[in-house]
């Protein structure tokens, strides 16, 4: 792959990729309260959140990792007062 004229042919190690994804999930969890306040409508909030959770799910290497990180993000929603039918299903592909 080439980005900005530089060739990136080596893939990050699985350990590094896992650590980066873990850090990304933690950052999203930290942003949830601020983003709830930042977006004036639920639609805008869900647009942001669905993009973030989709990125986490797409980049997880294993089903278990995907489910664990998704559960963490859903817990962040519940910790911030978003519950019940507003919380996305964990077993989405």
SVG drawing of the C-alpha trace seen along z (x, -y; Angstrom):
<svg xmlns="http://www.w3.org/2000/svg" viewBox="-36 -21 44 37">
<polyline fill="none" stroke="black" stroke-width="0.4" points="0.0,0.0 1.2,-3.5 0.2,-6.5 1.5,-10.0 4.2,-8.6 5.5,-6.2 5.2,-2.4 4.0,-0.4 4.3,3.3 4.9,4.7 1.9,5.4 1.9,4.5 2.4,7.4 -0.7,8.9 0.4,7.8 0.8,4.2 -2.5,4.3 -4.3,5.6 -2.7,2.9 -3.7,0.2 -7.3,1.5 -7.5,1.6 -6.3,-2.0 -8.8,-3.0 -11.7,-1.4 -10.6,-3.1 -10.5,-6.5 -14.0,-6.0 -15.2,-5.1 -13.7,-8.3 -15.4,-10.3 -18.9,-8.9 -20.0,-11.5 -18.7,-14.4 -20.2,-13.2 -23.6,-12.8 -23.5,-16.4 -21.8,-17.6 -24.5,-16.3 -27.9,-18.1 -29.8,-15.1 -29.8,-11.3 -29.3,-10.8 -26.1,-12.7 -24.8,-10.9 -25.7,-7.5 -24.0,-8.4 -20.8,-9.1 -21.1,-6.0 -22.0,-3.6 -19.0,-4.6 -16.7,-4.1 -18.1,-0.7 -18.1,0.5 -14.4,-0.4 -13.6,1.5 -15.6,4.6 -14.0,4.5 -10.5,4.4 -10.8,7.0 -8.8,10.1 -11.0,12.6 -14.7,13.1 -13.9,13.0 -12.0,9.8 -14.8,8.2 -17.4,9.2 -15.3,8.1 -14.6,4.7 -18.2,4.3 -19.3,5.1 -17.0,2.4 -18.5,-0.2 -22.1,0.9 -21.2,0.7 -20.0,-2.9 -23.4,-3.7 -25.2,-2.2 -22.9,-4.0 -24.0,-7.2 -27.7,-6.6 -28.4,-5.0 -30.2,-1.8 -32.8,0.7 -33.7,0.7 -31.3,-2.1 -28.3,0.1 -27.2,2.0 -27.2,5.8 -23.7,7.3 -23.8,10.1 -24.0,8.0 -21.6,9.2"/>
</svg>
